[in-house]
Amino acid sequence: MLKIIAYVVLALFLALVAVYFWVEAQRKKEKELKQQAIAFKMSTMKDQFKQDLNQMVENQLLSKAGSDSIYRIANNFFVFQAVSDDSIFYCEQILRQVSDALPELNREKSNLELAQEVTSLFVESLPTEASGYNAHFYRMRLPELITLLITHQEQADDAKLQSPSETESEFKSEPKPQVESATEHVA
């Protein structure tokens, strides 16, 4: 009788171990699929943003160096921020806002020159180092720069009265974000 109980207990134990490993394998697969989906979504966002910037370079609204500077907004987003559904949504939203705020091609030469100038001032106001692309920059500074870009674009389109020095002083009057330690930005 004891032998039968031992065999049954051993069989149940082996079955439980097999079920445990199967469940863990399923969790691992699910986690990998979720990571792949996140990577695909991030890649798609970055590719779309890059296409928008390349279109601006083709239309001569932006230099290649300026395009690379603006692309750092997308490329450095997750350097100091955790990857989560909320942060991915915010990244997608902020990249769309930047794309929408950048000027579109208008055949008027004076409009093209003003658009190039405002865009170049926007590029100059971006951080030059990766450490400047921290959570504070994305949550506070970048929305301010986008608003400023839209405002200047509307002013240039409507009145074309604002002098370049006034535009430049408004962009440069905003302080660049101070570099905070990486430990303050971890999730």
KAPE-V570791 format. One record per residue. N is the residue number from 1. RES is the residue in three letters. PSI is psi in degrees with one decimal (none if undefined). Layout:
[[N	RES	PSI] [N	RES	PSI]]
This chain:
[[1	MET	-41.8] [2	LEU	-34.4] [3	LYS	-40.9] [4	ILE	-43.4] [5	ILE	-41.2] [6	ALA	-42.9] [7	TYR	-40.9] [8	VAL	-45.1] [9	VAL	-43.5] [10	LEU	-42.9] [11	ALA	-42.2] [12	LEU	-41.7] [13	PHE	-47.3] [14	LEU	-38.5] [15	ALA	-42.9] [16	LEU	-41.4] [17	VAL	-43.1] [18	ALA	-42.7] [19	VAL	-41.4] [20	TYR	-49.0] [21	PHE	-34.5] [22	TRP	-44.1] [23	VAL	-42.5] [24	GLU	-39.3] [25	ALA	-39.1] [26	GLN	-41.4] [27	ARG	-41.6] [28	LYS	-42.8] [29	LYS	-44.2] [30	GLU	-41.8] [31	LYS	-42.1] [32	GLU	-40.6] [33	LEU	-39.8] [34	LYS	-41.8] [35	GLN	-39.1] [36	GLN	-40.1] [37	ALA	-41.5] [38	ILE	-45.8] [39	ALA	-40.4] [40	PHE	-43.6] [41	LYS	-43.4] [42	MET	-41.5] [43	SER	-41.6] [44	THR	-43.5] [45	MET	-47.8] [46	LYS	-41.1] [47	ASP	-43.0] [48	GLN	-43.2] [49	PHE	-42.9] [50	LYS	-40.3] [51	GLN	-41.6] [52	ASP	-43.3] [53	LEU	-40.1] [54	ASN	-36.0] [55	GLN	-40.1] [56	MET	-36.9] [57	VAL	-43.0] [58	GLU	-36.1] [59	ASN	3.4] [60	GLN	26.0] [61	LEU	-15.1] [62	LEU	140.4] [63	SER	165.1] [64	LYS	-40.2] [65	ALA	-39.4] [66	GLY	-39.8] [67	SER	-44.2] [68	ASP	-38.7] [69	SER	-44.4] [70	ILE	-34.4] [71	TYR	-24.5] [72	ARG	-25.0] [73	ILE	-45.6] [74	ALA	-41.3] [75	ASN	-31.4] [76	ASN	5.1] [77	PHE	-43.8] [78	PHE	13.6] [79	VAL	-45.2] [80	PHE	13.0] [81	GLN	144.4] [82	ALA	149.8] [83	VAL	116.5] [84	SER	170.5] [85	ASP	-40.2] [86	ASP	-43.7] [87	SER	-33.4] [88	ILE	-42.9] [89	PHE	-44.4] [90	TYR	-41.3] [91	CYS	-46.0] [92	GLU	-41.9] [93	GLN	-45.6] [94	ILE	-36.5] [95	LEU	-38.0] [96	ARG	-40.2] [97	GLN	-41.2] [98	VAL	-46.5] [99	SER	-43.2] [100	ASP	-30.6] [101	ALA	-26.6] [102	LEU	144.5] [103	PRO	153.9] [104	GLU	162.8] [105	LEU	128.2] [106	ASN	133.7] [107	ARG	-12.9] [108	GLU	129.1] [109	LYS	-42.5] [110	SER	-38.1] [111	ASN	-40.0] [112	LEU	-44.5] [113	GLU	-41.8] [114	LEU	-41.4] [115	ALA	-41.7] [116	GLN	-42.1] [117	GLU	-48.0] [118	VAL	-40.9] [119	THR	-41.5] [120	SER	-34.9] [121	LEU	-36.0] [122	PHE	-44.8] [123	VAL	-43.2] [124	GLU	-25.2] [125	SER	-5.5] [126	LEU	152.3] [127	PRO	148.1] [128	THR	-17.2] [129	GLU	153.3] [130	ALA	-31.1] [131	SER	-18.6] [132	GLY	-16.0] [133	TYR	63.0] [134	ASN	-178.6] [135	ALA	-38.3] [136	HIS	-42.7] [137	PHE	-47.6] [138	TYR	-33.3] [139	ARG	-29.4] [140	MET	-57.2] [141	ARG	-47.5] [142	LEU	-44.1] [143	PRO	-35.6] [144	GLU	-43.0] [145	LEU	-38.0] [146	ILE	-45.3] [147	THR	-42.9] [148	LEU	-40.8] [149	LEU	-45.0] [150	ILE	-43.8] [151	THR	-47.3] [152	HIS	-36.4] [153	GLN	-43.3] [154	GLU	-41.1] [155	GLN	-41.6] [156	ALA	-39.1] [157	ASP	-42.1] [158	ASP	-59.2] [159	ALA	-36.5] [160	LYS	30.1] [161	LEU	-20.2] [162	GLN	131.1] [163	SER	155.8] [164	PRO	-34.3] [165	SER	-34.2] [166	GLU	-44.1] [167	THR	-46.4] [168	GLU	-42.0] [169	SER	-33.0] [170	GLU	-41.3] [171	PHE	-42.9] [172	LYS	-15.8] [173	SER	-22.4] [174	GLU	126.5] [175	PRO	144.6] [176	LYS	149.4] [177	PRO	142.2] [178	GLN	146.3] [179	VAL	125.7] [180	GLU	158.7] [181	SER	151.4] [182	ALA	-27.3] [183	THR	-24.7] [184	GLU	-17.5] [185	HIS	-9.2] [186	VAL	125.7] [187	ALA	none]]
